[in-house]
């Protein structure tokens, strides 16, 4: 695994040479607030001769300090609208300077703040370093790369390494799965990579690989992959993973992850360069897999987490499914195909139907779908994740809680609402089918293009029968990460593993 471990440090002696570290990185909003006098004096002296100090990340020659290197990474942009991501930005700048300067074991110091917005600034800064240091799986395999750093020391008054290392292990897995090209991380290879990563983890892992079983139990998913069945190496897979904590189970979370390993658009083919980056359409399944990895390391008590990852290639060919077809979902709902490029919701609907059945037999269940689902969410919210919840989840405050957690842990959410118009949108107008998957245009130019797919998912999965007034209401929240799954370049930028950190904090309470 390509991971730089975090080690806890609670002794100021670590900043000096001879203590095993070879650089000191200070992430701070105010140089006068530094607790270590040696660092404060050096920074103030340097500021007199270099006015960049305290305004931009700077490397200082620091005799006597670890490695003779002091990196001041100032936290800037703190205004009424800022959040903890300003600490992440500063930490990335600092760790990159340390790496480029030749450090292999830097010590990270994050100055504390009384501002409640920054309660987890230290953890967020450390995780940002992991994000900055990750390298693509293809690069690592082609060049036999190992991490540039051996460890990162984290100066903190309480231990944080167990949580941070577990989170980063899950995030590395999620980045590898999401960011790797479609042959190296085909549906089969994605499933195999998960199985290998979960070995000896204590997770219950099953892979559904039989064609007849997939067609019977996951008919919508199999329709998306119908043409891929002609190519042995492109066959679909469903990975089932379960974590059961020790002790009495008090809540159960069930996740469906969209893993479209390559999305051509199918018969409604993507044109004019629209296929570029479509190997990243598996970010939802990747994030859920990473969450399960993290849970297997932390082993929280009293919680059960069940996940199904739908892995499929939306291939083009003589066997490809087409618009106007009516296909019966696992829940027995007749679905008219409106656009084959709206394939992710088909995959999720079958997964959610299976999870729905398990939820009815579980303690305090709540269901979630995680997917790079729509271009509309990018148009509406840019790089932010959208939450769309049913009435049961809204009554329980699921989205509001997730939004609060995400704001504190540098994975912000925007909350959208389901409206009657969204259900009208997916009603089949001539009655031949129970529901229509989508209109025939791109979501990005469709009004409410990221909200109404949640209405489809409720209908096609059978979850709509578990409404507030039903005998067994079920909470369901759809999480659209199309804008947040990568950073920088939307096509080939570094995968973020979002919203793994927020989901972990939500899960363990």
Phi, psi and omega in degrees: 000137183271082184221135174265116183290147174262134178242139180286139177226129177229022182235123181299342179299338183297341182284348184265158176299148178091359180259006174101347178261157184233016173191153175239124178249123180248119176258112188212148175266347185208113182299336182282350182265005181292129182284332183273111186299322181300318180290316181301316180295316178299316181295317181293321178295315180298325181296333180291329183253351178219102185290355176285336182298126183090352178247331176213159183299129188220139175263126180246142172286122189226080179303135179096334176274164184308120178069001182070016184239127172236122180247118176263116180246094187288142174271117183238165176086019181281096175232192185300336187252001182286157173226187189294349178296343176293332175287322178297318180298314180296318181296320178299316179298317181293315183291326178292322176295316180300315179297312182294333179280352177102003178292146177239345180215076182279159175252126182257125177239124179244119182290140184285162179218144177276353180289122182299340176297336188246030183300329183245033182300321181296313179296317180297319179297317180295318178294326178297326177297318177299319178298318182292328187272343182298142176238147183302147180301319180300318180295316181296317182289322182289328186244010181051044183288145169238162181303142181292334180247150178271331180190162172237121174280139180238112179283115180205153183278346176227149183297135179230353189295323183299311179296313185294318180293324177293317177298316182291327175299317177293322181290324175298314178300314181297318179295318179300315183292317184286319193271357187266145188299160196289344174273314178297326180239054172295174178303317180294314181292326176300311180298316180296321180296320177296313181302315179295320182290332182267003182300133179061023182270344186089355176284147174269114187237130176226139177245123176270112184233354181283128185300314181298321179293318178298315181295321181286314188266340180227065188294323179289316176302317182291331175295317177301319183266013186304315181286336180286340178297339179288344182242114189305320185284351181254009182303144178291164175215153167236124178255124177252128182227138178223137173242131177235114181285162179290158176082189181291128179282125181251345177203152180231127177246134183236124186243132169253126182245125178283121180234062176280103189289338169202131183243099176284345191095349181068214180297329171275066194299142174287133183237175174053043177083006184291347180277344182301133179084000185283001169284350179272004184283016178247016184297328179293311177298323180296315181296320179293319177299317178297321177300317180295323177298314180297317178300321182294336179274315183283329179051058177293146182271155170078007181231144174239135180231125182241134181226144170232128181250119180265112187247119187201152175251127180275076188278159177255141178168182183296339180264001185296144175286157186226165176296154181084345175297149173244120185236134181274125182286172177302330180279000181083017181264129180279118186250122172272130179281121180264334182195122183290346177276358171262054189276333185298322181291334176292315178300313183294324184300316179293318178300314181296327178297316176297316180293326178303316180297317178293325181297324181294345180248015186246164179275125176044062185279151168215140185247151182215143167244138182235123189201145164278079196267314191226147169289336182297323182294331177289318178295322183283317191235003180064237186270013183262151177277140178256143174244129176231115187245155174280177186295327180294313178296321179298318178297328180276352178074030184297306183297320180297320179293314178300319181297319178296315180296313181300324179295325181281333186250020173067028173230071188295147176242152166249140182258124175251167184236143171279137181234163177305325180299331180292323177286326175297325183298325185261007177282130178285121192290334181257000173081002179291331179238166178279330185204152176249140188289326183187174168279186183260015179246165177298147180297329185295341178245018181249129177302134180058040187291340176254349179274314187292337174301331177293326176295317176300315182297320176299317182289308188290336181268350183086001181291340181295339178283350180256054183275181186303321184267005181282171179288339180217080179296143178233130177283132179220132178229125176266134184239109183260113185251021183303328181270341188249356185290337177227160176243152181076239179296120182295339181271312187232016178294167182293131176298145184260341186069007177296146003256047186303315184296314180295319179295324178294313179297322177294321183290316184274354175066000000 
